[in-house]
Amino acid sequence: MISIIMGIHNCAATLPEALDSIAKQTYTDWELIMCDDGSSDNTYDIAADYAKNHPEYRIKLLRHDKNMGLNKTLNDCLKQAEGEYIGRMDGDDISLPDRFEKEIAEFEKDPNLSVVSCPMIYFDENGDWGEGKCGSEYPEKKSLVFGTVHAHAPCLMKADAIRAVNGYSEGKRLLRVEDWHLWIKIYESGRYGKNIQEPLYKMRDDQMATKRRKFRFRLNEAYVSRLAVKKFGLPKWMYLYSLRPIIVGLLPVQLYNYLHRKKLNVGN
């Protein structure tokens, strides 16, 4: 029923914990498709060893000789997927045991859904430090101007919905915003999604995550925000919101980290 697609890149230290969290799912009708995106460490060897020693998990393992980006990597995984649903997972995160069971239940309650996601718990080497919020249970198209309306890593999608919009769009302007752009395409096609208001996924947000937040990706966020205004025929004054990612990208790292953690309810 579920094809879990996972791009893996230089995550040898965290991949075993991520894979174990999938193996512990209460919902068991799934296959796992991993693509190593040009890792320089032994990430691929760990994935290959796991696949060899756990044939019951129906693992398919792909490999890129060089780093191609998550957009291309997930599309290659998608080509191998046989499930009715497509689930996401990252190689340094953790899915809580009942994640897929609860996400599938939402599709059973509303067969017209195309996407189901949830908030995430944030953690680092010291443990859990914050919890995100999903906002609207049923996001509106205009909300896509402000940012991604569904957390990508913990989402479950209908396979026919993502294939109907030709999967993830590739290109330098869409690196690190592949999910945001995907939701624009899915909502533009007349489909919709739902956010469960319960965290079912833990995202690793540590110093390495901070290093990945490069300014050029903030420019990509601004580009996709402008695209949402155009695609949905929204008032032109809403183009102003596309400046927000750029302003955030110009903040000193220490200030950004402080505001980021404060927003996610540190200590609560």
KELO-787644 format. One record per residue: residue in three letters; x negated, y negated, z negated of N, C-alpha, C, CB in turn. Coordinates in steps of 0.02 Angstrom, whole numbers, plus 50000, padded with zeros to 5 digits. Glycine has a CB too. Layout:
! residues N
ALAXYZXYZXYZXYZ;...
***
This chain:
! residues 268
MET499595006150000500005000050000499584993750000500464999949940;ILE499024993749962498614987749956497914988949984498574985449882;SER497694984450028497004984350049496664978450014496934983750128;ILE496184979849971495824974549935495214972649977495624976849863;ILE495164966249995494604964050036494134959849993494844960050098;MET493494961449997492994958249953492364956649992492834962749893;GLY492204950249997491554948250023491064948249966491594941250057;ILE490484951449975489984951749922489334948749947489884959149898;HIS489014944649905488394941349924487984939749862488544934949964;ASN487414943049855486964941849799487314942149731486614935149808;CYS487704947349722488074948049659487924954749626488844947349671;ALA487304957049633487114963549606487234964049531486394964949621;ALA487124958549495487184958749421487914959249398486864952549391;THR488374956949439489074956549417489534961449454489334949649427;LEU489304964249510489744968549550490004974649513489374970749611;PRO489604978249474489874984149439490474982549395489344987249397;GLU490444976949359491004975049316491624973449358490814969049272;ALA491524970149414492084968549458492404974849485491854964049516;LEU491994979549508492254985849536492604990049482491694989949568;ASP492324990049423492644993749368493334990949352492204993649305;SER493414984349359494074981349344494594983449395494014973649342;ILE494384984749457494844987249507495014994549492494554986549578;ALA494514998349473494625005449459495105006549400493955008849443;LYS495155001549356495575002149297496294999649309495274998349239;GLN496464998049371497134995449385497675000749370497184993249458;THR498224998449341498785002949327499145004749392499284999649278;TYR499085000549443499355002049510498785005249549499624995549546;THR498895011249575498345015249601498355016349677498335021949568;ASP498865013849712498915015049784498545009549822499655015449806;TRP497885009849822497495004649855496875007649887497294999249805;GLU496595003749934495935005149962495514998849952495975007250038;LEU494864999549952494414993949941493944993250002493994994849876;ILE493944987150031493514985750088493024980250068493934983750151;MET492384981850067491864977050049491424975550109491444979649990;CYS491214969350115490734967450167490174963550134491084963350224;ASP489564966250138488984962650112488774957450163488404967550097;ASP488784951150141488654945550187487934943250185489124939650171;GLY487484947750205486784945950210486434944850144486714939950250;SER486574949050094486274948250028485514949150031486584953149978;SER485164945449988484434946149982484244950249921484104939249979;ASP484734952349881484594956749824484874963649841484914953849757;ASN484974967949791485204974749804485954975549797484854979449757;THR486324970249812487054970649810487324976349853487364964049832;TYR487074976849915487324982049960487194989049932486994981350030;ASP486604990149903486434996749876486904998649819485714996849851;ILE487074993749777487534995149722488224996949749487594989049675;ALA488454993249799489104994749830489105001649863489284989349881;ALA488555003249898488505009649932488495015449882487885009849977;ASP488145014449827488105019649776488795020749744487595017649722;TYR489155015249733489825015749704490295019549751490105008749689;ALA490245017949816490665021349866490505028749869490575018049935;LYS489865030449865489665037449869489905041449808488905038049874;ASN489855038449749490025041949688490765041749670489635039049631;HIS491155037649707491875037149692492285037649756492025030449656;PRO492285043449788492665044249850493415043349840492535051149880;GLU493635044249778494355043649763494605036449770494495046049692;TYR494145031549773494345024549778494415022149850493845020249742;ARG494295026649898494405025049969494045018449988495175024349983;ILE493405018449977493005012449990492735012450061492425012049939;LYS492815006750095492505005650160491985000050150493035003750215;LEU491385001250174490844996550162490544994150228490294999650119;LEU490544987450238490284984350297489664980250278490814979850332;ARG489304977950329488694974150314488524969150369488104978850302;HIS488354963050350488094958050396487344957650388488434951050385;ASP486974957250443486244956650439486034949750412485934957750508;LYS486454944750423486324938050397486964935150370486024933550452;ASN486894929850330487474926850298487914923350350487254921850245;MET488554925350352489024922750402489564918350371489354928450439;GLY489604918150305490134914350272490724918650254490354908550315;LEU491104916550204491654920550179492214921250230491934917550116;ASN492334916050271492874916350321492784922450368492894909850362;LYS492194922850398492024928250444492014934950407491354927050477;THR491744934950347491684941150309492374944050293491304939750244;LEU492834939850272493504942350255493884944550318493904937050218;ASN493774941150373494094943250435493844950250456493954938250491;ASP493204951550447492944958150464493244963550418492174958250458;CYS493334961850354493674966450309494394967550331493654963850237;LEU494714962250351495424962550370495524967250429495684955550388;LYS495054967450475495104971850533495124979150514494514970550581;GLN494834980750456494814987750433495384989550386494154989050398;ALA495804984550369496324985650319496914989550347496564978950291;GLU497154994350310497724998450330498334997350286497535005750330;GLY498264993450233498804992650186499354987950209498544990250121;GLU499934988650178500494984150190500374977250159501154987150163;TYR499954977250107499774970950073499014970150073500054970950000;ILE498804963850072498094962150069497954958750002497884957650129;GLY497524961749963497334958849898496624956149902497384964049842;ARG496494950749865495824947849864495474949449798495864940149873;MET494824949149802494414950249742493724947749758494404957849721;ASP493384944749709492694942549718492224946849677492624935149697;GLY491604947249699491124951849669490844949749602490584952749715;ASP491064944049576490824941949510491404940549462490384935849515;ASP492004942849480492594941549440492884947949411493124937949481;ILE493444947349375493754953149342494514952749352493574953349266;SER494804958149377495534958649380495784962049316495764962649443;LEU496274959049283496564962249225496934968649247497044957449187;PRO496994973649203497234980249224497914980349259497274984649165;ASP498374975849239499044976049268499144970949324499564974949214;ARG498604968249350498654963049401499074965349461497964960949425;PHE498874970649495499214972649556499914975349542498804977949593;GLU500004978549486500674981049467501164975249462500644984849400;LYS500964969849431501414964049422501494960149486501154959449367;GLU500984959749528501044956149591501504959949639500354955149623;ILE501424966449643501864970449686502594969849664501654977849685;ALA502704969449599503384968849573503734962549598503374968849496;GLU503344957149608503644950949634503884951749706503134945249629;PHE503514955449746503724956749815504334961149816503154959949854;GLU504394965749769504974970049766505594966149747504864975749716;LYS505504960949705506074956649686506274951949742505894952549623;ASP505804949649781505934945049836505524947249898505764937749816;PRO505814951449941505464954049999505264948650050505884959150034;ASN505534942650044505364937250091504724933550072505934932450095;LEU504444934950015503814931849995503254934050041503644933549922;SER502784929550054502184931250093501554931150050502104926450151;VAL501574927449995500984926749951501214926849879500594920149967;VAL500844930349837500954930049764500264928949732501294936649737;SER500224924149686499604923049651499754921149578499184917449685;CYS499244919049542499314917849470498764913249446499314924449431;PRO498824910549385498264906749357497674911249341498494902949292;MET497104908149327496504912049311496224910049243495974911149366;ILE495934914749209495544913549149494824912349171495614919549097;TYR494504907249144493814905649164493334908049110493734897949176;PHE492774911049132492294913649083491584912749108492434921049068;ASP491114913149062490404913049079490044917949034490104905849071;GLU489394917349027489004922148988489194921948914488274920748995;ASN489534916748892489744916148821490464918448809489664909048798;GLY490804920548862491494922848854491994918248887491654923548781;ASP492634919248872493164915148901493124908048874493864918148886;TRP493204903048918493164896148894493744891748918492514893048917;GLY494174894148961494734890048984495234893949024494474884349026;GLU495794890949036496334894149074496654889149121496854897249027;GLY496694891049185496994886649235497744886849235496734888449302;LYS498034882449275498764882249284498914882349358499064875949249;CYS499464885349376499644885949447500074880149472500014892349458;GLY500344876249427500804871049449501484874049466500524867449510;SER501744872349525502414874449544502454882049554502634870849607;GLU503014884849533503124892049544503214893449618503744894449504;TYR503584889049652503674889449725503424882949756504424890849743;PRO502804882649777502514876349802502874873849865501784877349817;GLU502884867149871503144863949931502574862649980503514857449913;LYS502754861750044502254860550095501834854350079502584859750163;LYS502164849050054501804842850042501264843549989502294837450021;SER501334848649946500824849749894500154851749924501064855049845;LEU500154854149986499534856350018499084850450036499694860350079;VAL499334844350030498914838450039498434837749980499344832050046;PHE498644839749921498274838649860497764844149844498744837949803;GLY497854849949875497394855449861497714862149876497174855249789;THR497354867449863497624874049874498204875449826497064879449866;VAL498734878349851499334879249810499374886249778499954878149851;HIS498924890649800498884897349770498144898849757499204902749817;ALA497984901049697497304903249683497134909049730497214905349609;HIS496574908549764496414913349817496184920149790495874910449861;ALA495704920149744495414926349722495914931349693494884924949671;PRO496424929049655496904933749626497534934949668497094931449559;CYS497524932649731498154933049769498264939949800498144927849825;LEU498904941149815499114946949853499554944349909499504952249808;MET499404946449971499764943850030500064949550070499294939650073;LYS500604948150105500854952950153500374953150213501584951150176;ALA500194959150234499724959850289500004956750353499554967150300;ASP500654957650365500934954950428500934947350427501644957550439;ALA500974944250369500974936950364500294934050381501194934650294;ILE499764937050355499094934350368498884935950440498584937350318;ARG499104941550466498934943150536499324938850585499064950550550;ALA499924936850566500334932650610500014925950623501024931650579;VAL499574923650577499234917250586498494918350603499294912850522;ASN498334924450626497664926250649497134925850594497454921650706;GLY497334927550534496854928150479496544921550459496314932950498;TYR495924921850436495574915850414495264912250474495014917750363;SER495344905750474495024901750527494284900950511495374894750534;GLU493864901550562493144901150553492874894550580492804907150588;GLY492304892550554491994886350575491694882850515492504881750610;LYS491174878650526490824875350473491274870650432490244871350501;ARG491774867750464492214862950429492704866450382492594858650479;LEU492724873150387493194876850345492844881450295493654880950389;LEU492184880750289491824884550238492024882150168491064883950248;ARG492154886850124492354885550054493064882650048491864880850022;VAL493414881950104494114879750102494544884450143494184872350128;GLU494294890550154494654895350196495344897050169494244901750202;ASP495404897150103496064898650074496554892950083495974900149999;TRP496334886950070496764880950077497034880650149496364874550060;HIS496594881650198496804881450267497274887250284496194881550313;LEU497154893050254497594898750266498304897350242497314904950232;TRP498354894250182499024892650157499384887750202498984889950085;ILE499014882850230499314878150277499614881950336498794872950301;LYS499234886650363499474890450421500084894750403498914894850448;ILE500064897950345500614902250325501244898150313500434906150262;TYR501184892450278501774888250265502024884950330501614882950212;GLU501574883350374501774880450438502174885450480501154878050477;SER502044891850470502404897050507503094898450479501994903550507;GLY503284894850426503944895650396503974900450337504424898050448;ARG503404903150318503374907750262503234903950197502834913150273;TYR503294907350141503174904150076502894909150026503824901050050;GLY502664906449970502374910649918502614908849849501624910249921;LYS502374912649800502574911649730501964912149685503114916849709;ASN501974908149632501454908549580501754911449516501144901649567;ILE501494917249496501664919849430501354915249378501424927349420;GLN501694913949324501444909249274501044912749219502014905249245;GLU500774918549234500384922449186499704924049217500754929049166;PRO499154922549182498494924149210498374931649212497944920749169;LEU498174934049272498054941249282497344942449308498564944149330;TYR496934937249304496274937449337495794932949299496324935249412;LYS495164935249295494644931249262494114929249313494334935249203;MET494004922649318493514919949365492884917849328493814913949404;ARG492314920149354491674918349325491504911149346491114923349346;ASP491464906649298491324899649312490744897549267491954895049300;ASP490134898449294489524897049255489074892349293489154903649238;GLN488434892349277487964887749311487904889249385487274888249278;MET487944895649404487904897349475488504894649513487864904949484;ALA489094894649481489694891949512489614884349523490314893349469;THR489304881049475489184873849482488734872349541488874871049417;LYS488224876449552487754875449607488094876349675487174880249601;ARG488634880249677488974881449741489424875549760489384887749737;ARG489544870949715489994865249729489594859649763490334862749664;LYS489404860749824488994855949861489434850449892488584859449915;PHE489134844549902489524838849928489794840249997489084832549930;ARG489444843950039489694845250107490344849150106489174849050148;PHE490444853050053491074856650047491644852050025491004862549999;ARG491464846649989491964841549971492214838150034491654836349921;LEU491774837150082491974834250146492454838950183491364832650190;ASN492334845450177492794850250207493484849950173492514857350201;GLU493494848950108494134848150072494514842050098494014847549996;ALA494154836550108494474830550134494764831750203493974824650136;TYR494404835550244494634837150311495284841150309494094841050349;VAL495314846250266495914850450263496504846550234495774856750221;SER496374842150186496904837950159497214833650214496624833450102;ARG496794830550255497054826550311497444830850360496474823050347;LEU497214836950370497544841550415498254843150391497144847950423;ALA498334843950325498994845350297499484839650311498944846650222;VAL499244833450303499674827650317499914827950389499284821050304;LYS499454829350435499614829550506500074835350524498974829950547;LYS499924841350499500304847350517501024846950494499974853350486;PHE501144843950436501814843850408502174837150420501794845250334;GLY501874832850460502194826450478502344822050418502824827850515;LEU501884821850370501994818050309501814810650319501574820950251;PRO502044806150275501884798950282501134797750286502194795050223;LYS500934793050328500224791850339499864789450277500144786750395;TRP500224786150230499894783850169499604789650129500374779850127;MET499864795750141499614801550104498914803550125500084807350113;TYR498664800650180497964801850199497494799350144497804798250266;LEU497734794750103497314792150048497094797750000497694786750009;TYR497514802849994497354808249948496734812149971497944812949940;SER496584811750036495994815350061495344812350036496004815450137;LEU495384806350007494784803249978494594806249911494904795649970;ARG495074809449878494944812049811494364817049810495574815349785;PRO494344822149854493784826749851493104823349859493854832049904;ILE493084818149900492454814549912492244810949848492534809549970;ILE492724807749815492574804249752492334809149699493204800449727;VAL492674814949694492474820049646491774822549661492974825949647;GLY491624823249726490964825649746490404820849729490954827049818;LEU490564814549720490064809449705489934808849629490274802749732;LEU490344812149589490244811749516489594815349496490854814949480;PRO489244812749447488664816349420488874823249396488334812349361;VAL488444828149404488614835049388488854835849316488014839649400;GLN488504832649269488694833349198489394830549185488184829749154;LEU489544824849217490214821949208490744826349240490234814949239;TYR490594829049299491084833549331491214839649287490824835749400;ASN490684842649262490774848649220491184847049158490094851549200;TYR491064841249128491444839349069492194838649086491184832649040;LEU492344835149140493044834149159493364840649181493084828949216;HIS492984844749216493234851249239493444855649180492704854849281;ARG493014855949131493164860249073493714857349029492534861249031;LYS493734850649025494264847548986494944848949018494144840048980;LYS494964848749084495594850049120495844857149108495484848949196;LEU495374861849099495564868849091495634870949018495044873249124;ASN495754865848975495944867248906495404870848866496574871248904;VAL494804868348870494264871348831494434871048757493594867748844;GLY494344876748724494454877048652495184878348633494234870648620;ASN495634878748683496334880148668496494887448679496784875748711;
***
